[in-house]
Amino acid sequence: MGDRLNDIAFAAVLLNDNVYFRLSLSVGEKGQPPSDTGILLPPEKCLPVLAALADVYLAYSHHTTSKRRPRLRELLNTLGCENYLQEVEQHLPFSLLYTEIRKDLTPQPPSLVGKGEKYQHIGIHPQRQQGLFYIGVVLPLGRLESRQMRGLADLAAKYGSGTLRLTPWQNLLLTDIPQQWVADVQSEIALLELDSSANNIKGGLVACSGKKGCAASATDTKSHALALAEYLKTRVTLDYPVNIHFTGCEKSCAQHSKSDITLLGVTIEAENRTVEGYHVYVGDSNQKFGRELYQYVTFAELPALIGRMLYVYKIQRLNSNESFGEFANRFALEQLQQLFNIIPQSIANKKIPNFLEKSAI
């Protein structure tokens, strides 16, 4: 979770066989990960502390004279983190700052997630509890039909402990499944028209609401992401999903952390008409989305381009553990562009399906 820039973060730790949550708050410069406050909370105190943190924020932000409410980070920088926490403590029936639950622990650095770790929860995995398994289910762009949600809830109640868990990457976990029922659960997941395959390309797709749900978006990100997945599934097979992030504008609402490939929506004037397209970013850099590899790629051109990029990555990577982001960072932009000009016949000979062309207009 350390790669996600939250204003407030509760990170679980094990201390003397008991579970606590470290409280971290966003302070300092914009874009910095949350800072560890040194406060440990037992699970039952997390929600009261969260409510108190919000109450103090609302009390200050309601009295601002600015048209724009400050972010919590800005308020913490103005008041000071310690002063803020003292006010939070006044809203609580217990001491926050000066009790045994505040431990002098080494602050935790943000984790750098690579090599597909963030998607290794997809598929079937043993739990720590002997004989129990969990299944990571791919939700295409986080979307579920009501019948699918009810079906998953029924599976959790029938085979597991009645628990469904959500992930930060728009997927879902069915937990506490005895080993003898795993195959049956997987079959029933398929009957719900959902998938738990670890290499499903949709497992790494993230998209904001797009122009159908947001006035700031330049493109129909949700439809484009699903169309891209449909195009890629018969052309490139990977060991695990590549994180491809569709964002309709600079705000990057759906995913604030860096992705392997970021597609920033733009409008393009072409042949006296306006079409939807994307700037393409790869790898990691000081820039918000990574390094800009291509500009103004129309959506009609995008699926074949992404197909070439993934194909070249698969045949040129150092080993199966090298993520697409790590692969891209090994090359200068000019070298990557030369590599991605390789067009395999399996991709070059296949025309983009008509529904993709229509969605680009």
C-alpha positions in Angstrom: 0.0 0.0 0.0 3.0 2.3 0.4 2.9 3.3 -3.3 -0.5 5.0 -2.9 -0.5 8.6 -1.9 -3.3 8.7 0.6 -4.0 11.7 2.9 -4.6 9.2 5.7 -3.3 5.7 5.8 -3.7 2.9 8.3 -1.1 0.2 7.8 -1.4 -3.2 9.6 1.6 -4.5 11.6 2.0 -7.5 13.9 3.4 -6.7 17.3 3.8 -9.4 20.0 1.3 -11.5 18.0 -1.3 -8.7 18.1 -2.5 -6.7 15.1 -2.2 -2.9 15.2 -2.5 -0.2 12.6 0.2 2.4 12.1 -1.3 5.9 11.4 0.3 7.9 8.6 -0.7 11.3 7.4 0.2 13.3 4.3 2.5 16.2 5.1 5.3 18.0 3.3 5.5 18.5 -0.4 2.8 17.4 -2.8 3.4 13.9 -4.1 5.3 12.7 -1.0 4.0 9.5 0.6 2.2 9.7 3.9 4.5 10.2 7.0 4.4 7.7 9.8 3.1 9.5 13.0 4.5 6.8 15.3 1.0 6.1 16.6 -0.2 2.5 16.8 -3.9 1.8 17.0 -5.7 -1.5 17.9 -8.3 -2.3 15.2 -11.3 -1.1 17.3 -9.9 2.4 17.6 -9.2 3.0 13.9 -12.7 4.2 12.9 -13.1 6.6 15.9 -9.7 8.1 15.1 -10.6 8.4 11.4 -13.9 10.2 12.3 -12.0 12.6 14.6 -9.4 13.3 11.9 -12.2 14.2 9.5 -14.1 16.3 12.1 -11.1 18.5 12.8 -10.4 18.9 9.0 -14.1 19.9 8.4 -14.1 22.4 11.2 -11.1 24.2 9.7 -12.0 23.8 6.0 -15.5 25.2 6.6 -14.1 28.5 7.8 -11.7 29.0 4.9 -12.1 32.3 2.9 -10.8 30.6 -0.3 -13.1 29.3 -2.9 -11.1 26.0 -2.9 -11.0 23.9 0.2 -7.5 23.0 1.3 -6.3 19.4 1.2 -5.6 17.8 4.5 -1.9 17.9 3.6 -2.0 21.7 3.3 -3.8 22.0 6.6 -1.3 19.8 8.4 1.5 21.9 6.9 -0.1 25.1 8.2 -1.0 23.9 11.7 1.7 21.4 12.3 1.1 17.7 12.6 1.5 17.5 16.4 -0.9 20.5 16.9 -3.4 18.8 14.6 -3.3 15.5 16.5 -3.7 17.3 19.8 -7.0 18.7 18.5 -8.0 15.3 17.2 -7.4 13.9 20.7 -10.0 16.3 22.1 -12.6 14.6 20.0 -11.8 11.1 21.3 -12.7 9.3 24.6 -9.2 7.9 24.9 -5.7 9.3 24.7 -4.0 9.3 21.3 -0.6 10.8 21.8 0.7 9.7 25.2 -0.3 6.1 25.8 1.4 2.7 25.5 0.0 2.3 22.0 2.4 5.0 20.7 5.5 2.9 20.0 8.9 4.2 19.1 9.1 2.2 15.9 11.3 2.8 12.9 9.3 4.8 10.2 8.4 2.7 7.3 9.6 3.8 3.8 7.2 3.6 0.9 7.3 0.3 -0.9 8.2 0.2 -4.5 5.8 -2.2 -6.2 7.2 -3.8 -9.3 7.4 -7.2 -11.1 3.6 -7.5 -11.1 3.4 -7.9 -7.3 0.2 -5.7 -7.1 -1.6 -8.2 -9.3 -0.3 -11.5 -7.8 -3.5 -11.7 -5.8 -5.4 -12.8 -8.9 -6.0 -16.5 -9.1 -5.9 -19.3 -6.4 -3.6 -18.8 -3.4 -3.1 -20.6 -0.1 -3.9 -18.6 3.0 -1.8 -18.7 6.2 -4.6 -20.7 7.8 -3.9 -24.4 7.0 -6.2 -25.9 4.4 -7.8 -22.6 3.4 -7.5 -20.7 0.1 -8.5 -17.4 -1.4 -9.4 -16.6 -5.0 -8.6 -13.3 -6.6 -11.4 -12.4 -9.1 -10.9 -10.0 -12.0 -13.5 -7.3 -12.1 -13.3 -5.6 -15.5 -12.5 -2.0 -14.5 -14.1 -2.5 -11.1 -17.6 -3.1 -12.6 -20.0 -5.7 -11.4 -23.6 -6.4 -12.4 -26.0 -6.8 -9.5 -26.5 -10.5 -10.3 -22.7 -11.1 -10.2 -22.5 -9.3 -6.8 -25.3 -11.4 -5.4 -23.7 -14.5 -6.9 -20.3 -13.8 -5.3 -22.0 -13.1 -2.0 -23.7 -16.4 -2.2 -20.4 -18.2 -2.9 -18.8 -16.5 0.1 -21.6 -17.6 2.3 -21.8 -21.1 1.0 -18.1 -22.0 0.7 -16.2 -19.4 2.7 -16.8 -17.2 5.8 -19.3 -14.9 4.2 -16.5 -12.4 3.5 -15.7 -10.5 0.3 -12.6 -8.3 0.2 -11.9 -5.4 -2.2 -8.5 -4.5 -3.5 -7.1 -1.1 -4.3 -6.8 -2.2 -7.9 -10.5 -2.7 -8.7 -10.5 -6.4 -8.1 -12.0 -8.7 -5.5 -11.1 -11.6 -3.2 -13.2 -14.6 -2.0 -11.5 -15.8 1.2 -11.5 -18.8 3.6 -12.4 -21.4 1.1 -11.5 -25.1 2.1 -9.3 -26.8 -0.4 -11.8 -29.4 -1.4 -14.2 -26.7 -2.6 -11.7 -24.5 -4.6 -12.4 -26.1 -8.0 -16.2 -25.8 -7.5 -16.0 -22.2 -6.5 -13.8 -21.4 -9.5 -16.4 -23.1 -11.8 -19.2 -21.1 -10.3 -17.2 -17.9 -10.7 -17.0 -18.7 -14.5 -20.8 -19.2 -14.6 -21.1 -15.7 -13.3 -19.1 -14.6 -16.4 -16.2 -13.6 -14.3 -12.6 -14.7 -14.4 -9.9 -15.6 -11.9 -7.0 -16.3 -14.4 -3.8 -14.8 -13.2 -2.8 -13.7 -16.7 -6.1 -12.0 -17.6 -5.2 -8.6 -19.2 -8.2 -7.0 -17.6 -6.7 -7.6 -14.1 -4.2 -4.8 -14.6 -6.6 -2.3 -16.4 -7.6 0.8 -14.5 -9.8 3.6 -15.9 -11.5 6.6 -14.5 -15.2 7.2 -15.2 -14.5 8.9 -18.5 -16.5 11.4 -20.4 -19.8 9.6 -19.8 -19.4 10.3 -16.1 -17.1 13.3 -15.9 -17.1 16.7 -17.6 -13.3 17.0 -17.3 -12.6 13.8 -19.3 -11.6 14.1 -22.9 -12.2 10.5 -23.8 -14.5 7.5 -23.1 -11.9 5.8 -21.0 -14.1 2.8 -19.7 -15.2 1.7 -23.2 -11.7 2.2 -24.6 -10.1 0.1 -21.9 -12.5 -2.8 -22.4 -12.1 -2.6 -26.2 -8.3 -2.6 -25.8 -8.6 -5.7 -23.6 -10.8 -7.4 -26.2 -8.2 -6.7 -28.9 -5.2 -7.9 -26.8 -6.6 -11.1 -25.4 -6.1 -13.1 -28.6 -2.8 -11.4 -29.5 -0.5 -11.2 -26.5 -0.4 -13.6 -23.5 1.6 -12.4 -20.5 2.6 -14.1 -17.2 0.7 -11.5 -15.2 -1.2 -8.4 -16.1 0.6 -5.2 -17.1 -0.8 -2.1 -15.3 -2.4 0.0 -18.0 -4.0 3.2 -16.7 -6.6 5.1 -18.8 -7.1 8.6 -17.4 -9.4 11.1 -19.2 -7.6 14.2 -17.8 -4.5 15.3 -15.8 -6.2 14.7 -12.5 -5.6 11.0 -12.6 -8.6 10.2 -10.3 -8.6 6.4 -10.8 -4.9 5.7 -10.0 -2.6 8.2 -8.3 0.5 6.0 -8.3 2.7 5.4 -11.4 1.6 2.6 -13.8 3.5 0.6 -16.4 1.7 2.3 -19.2 -0.4 5.5 -18.7 -2.8 6.7 -21.4 -3.8 10.3 -21.0 -6.9 11.3 -22.9 -6.8 14.1 -25.4 -8.9 15.4 -28.3 -7.3 15.4 -31.8 -8.3 17.4 -34.8 -8.1 15.2 -37.9 -9.7 15.6 -41.3 -12.0 18.4 -40.2 -13.4 16.4 -37.3 -12.5 15.8 -33.7 -11.5 12.3 -32.6 -10.5 10.9 -29.2 -6.9 9.9 -28.6 -4.1 9.6 -26.0 -0.7 10.6 -25.0 1.3 7.4 -24.1 3.6 7.4 -21.0 5.8 4.5 -19.8 8.1 3.6 -16.9 9.0 5.8 -14.1 10.5 9.3 -13.9 10.0 12.6 -12.0 7.1 13.4 -14.3 3.6 12.6 -13.0 2.7 9.9 -15.5 6.2 8.6 -16.4 8.1 9.3 -19.6 6.1 10.6 -22.6 6.7 8.1 -25.4 4.0 9.1 -28.0 1.7 12.1 -28.4 -1.8 12.3 -30.0 -2.3 8.7 -30.8 -5.9 8.2 -32.0 -7.8 5.5 -30.4 -8.2 3.7 -33.7 -4.4 3.4 -33.7 -3.9 2.7 -30.0 -4.8 -1.1 -29.7 -2.2 -2.1 -32.4 0.4 0.2 -30.8 -0.1 -1.3 -27.3 -0.1 -4.8 -28.8 3.3 -4.1 -30.3 4.7 -2.7 -27.1 3.6 -5.7 -25.1 4.9 -8.1 -27.7 8.3 -6.5 -27.7 8.4 -6.4 -23.9 7.6 -10.1 -23.8 10.5 -11.1 -26.2 13.0 -8.5 -25.0 12.7 -8.5 -21.2 15.6 -9.9 -19.2 13.4 -12.5 -17.5 9.8 -13.3 -16.5 10.2 -11.3 -13.3 11.0 -8.0 -15.1 7.9 -5.8 -15.1 7.0 -3.7 -18.1 8.0 -0.5 -16.2 11.4 -1.9 -15.3 11.9 -3.0 -18.9 11.0 0.5 -20.2 13.3 2.2 -17.8 16.3 0.3 -19.3 16.0 2.2 -22.6 16.1 5.8 -23.8 12.8 7.0 -25.3 14.3 6.9 -28.8 15.5 3.3 -28.3 12.0 2.3 -27.1 10.4 3.9 -30.1 12.7 1.9 -32.4 12.0 -1.3 -30.6 8.2 -0.8 -30.8 8.4 -0.3 -34.5 8.8 -4.1 -34.7 5.5 -5.3 -36.0 4.9 -9.1 -35.6 2.8 -10.7 -38.4 0.3 -11.9 -35.8 -0.6 -8.3 -35.1 0.1 -6.6 -38.4 -2.2 -8.9 -40.3 -5.2 -8.4 -38.1 -7.4 -5.4 -38.6 -8.8 -3.5 -35.6 -12.4 -4.8 -35.1 -15.1 -2.5 -36.3 -16.4 -1.7 -32.8 -13.0 -0.2 -31.9 -13.1 2.0 -34.9 -16.6 3.2 -34.2 -15.8 4.0 -30.5 -13.0 6.3 -31.7 -15.3 8.6 -33.6 
